[in-house]
Amino acid sequence: MSSSNPALRHQVIRIYKDLLFMGRQYPQGYDYFRTRLHKAFASQRHLEDEAKIKEGIERAEYVKKEIEALYYLKRYRTLRQRYDKPS
């Protein structure tokens, strides 16, 4: 990504940091998540079209929401298992 639009660059860095922070709790481990995240972002490094970059940011936001849903589901299952009455 060229530095022609600093606002887009800032958005990309922000979503990368957000995903990296969320990866600390990933079930397969932080190292697994970090390497996969880095590969995903590095594979899109060559993009210079603003529309394509915005599309990538939207995809990253979607992935972020999916990871949040995964964590909430894991938390819900844990709490339900902990507090459900055994039959």
VMD Tcl script that draws the C-alpha trace (Angstrom):
set ca {
  {0.00 0.00 0.00}
  {1.46 3.31 -1.00}
  {1.36 6.27 1.34}
  {-0.90 8.25 -0.99}
  {-3.79 8.17 1.49}
  {-2.69 8.35 5.14}
  {-6.29 7.93 6.38}
  {-6.56 4.50 4.76}
  {-3.15 3.53 6.07}
  {-4.25 4.51 9.57}
  {-7.44 2.40 9.22}
  {-5.45 -0.63 8.08}
  {-3.01 -0.32 10.98}
  {-5.87 0.16 13.45}
  {-7.77 -2.96 12.33}
  {-4.51 -4.95 12.30}
  {-3.80 -3.92 15.90}
  {-7.38 -4.65 16.95}
  {-7.24 -8.14 15.44}
  {-3.82 -8.74 16.94}
  {-5.15 -7.78 20.38}
  {-8.14 -10.10 19.95}
  {-5.83 -12.93 18.94}
  {-4.48 -13.23 22.48}
  {-7.51 -15.35 23.39}
  {-7.66 -17.39 20.17}
  {-8.29 -21.09 20.88}
  {-5.37 -22.33 18.78}
  {-2.93 -19.95 20.41}
  {-1.58 -16.47 19.89}
  {1.40 -17.53 17.77}
  {-0.85 -19.39 15.33}
  {-3.20 -16.40 15.08}
  {-0.40 -13.84 14.72}
  {1.34 -15.67 11.87}
  {-1.93 -16.20 9.99}
  {-2.92 -12.56 10.47}
  {0.46 -11.35 9.27}
  {0.27 -13.55 6.16}
  {-3.24 -12.30 5.39}
  {-2.24 -8.65 5.61}
  {1.08 -9.16 3.83}
  {-0.67 -10.84 0.91}
  {-2.64 -7.62 0.34}
  {0.36 -5.31 0.65}
  {0.54 -4.67 -3.08}
  {-2.92 -3.04 -3.26}
  {-2.93 0.60 -4.28}
  {-6.52 1.08 -5.47}
  {-8.49 2.84 -2.72}
  {-11.65 0.84 -3.47}
  {-9.78 -2.46 -3.07}
  {-8.18 -1.25 0.17}
  {-11.59 -0.23 1.55}
  {-12.96 -3.63 0.55}
  {-10.13 -5.29 2.46}
  {-10.85 -3.15 5.52}
  {-14.52 -4.17 5.37}
  {-13.50 -7.83 5.16}
  {-11.22 -7.38 8.17}
  {-14.07 -5.76 10.13}
  {-16.25 -8.76 9.27}
  {-13.56 -11.15 10.51}
  {-13.29 -9.09 13.69}
  {-17.02 -9.45 14.32}
  {-16.83 -13.20 13.67}
  {-14.01 -13.59 16.19}
  {-15.99 -11.59 18.75}
  {-18.97 -13.90 18.17}
  {-16.70 -16.91 18.66}
  {-15.48 -15.54 21.99}
  {-19.00 -14.70 23.19}
  {-20.19 -18.19 22.26}
  {-17.29 -19.76 24.13}
  {-18.06 -17.61 27.17}
  {-21.76 -18.44 27.00}
  {-21.09 -22.17 26.81}
  {-18.69 -22.00 29.73}
  {-21.12 -20.07 31.91}
  {-24.01 -22.31 30.96}
  {-22.00 -25.43 31.76}
  {-20.91 -23.94 35.05}
  {-24.32 -22.81 36.26}
  {-26.71 -25.31 34.67}
  {-28.31 -27.74 37.05}
  {-27.18 -31.32 36.45}
  {-30.09 -33.55 35.48}
}
mol new
graphics top color blue
foreach p $ca { graphics top sphere $p radius 0.5 }
foreach p [lrange $ca 0 end-1] q [lrange $ca 1 end] { graphics top cylinder $p $q radius 0.2 }
display resetview
